[in-house]
């Protein structure tokens, strides 16, 4: 019998790819390339969003 995967809510801003490594054109003195690590600000690098039960409405 096949196992069913849990329904995880994927972040709509990054589509689940929360962290990206961007290589710049410069090199360090040891010859390696300088890279920047960027995380999604919406999900804070997790790739998922909070479920509807965890969201709270503020206001009237």
HUBEL-V879168 format. One record per run of one state. SS is the DSSP state (alpha for helix, beta for strand, coil for the rest). FROM is the first residue (numbers start at 0). TO is the last residue. If there is no record, write none. Layout:
SS&FROM&TO + SS&FROM&TO
This chain:
coil&0&8 + beta&9&9 + coil&10&17 + beta&18&26 + coil&27&31 + beta&32&38 + coil&39&46 + beta&47&47 + coil&48&59
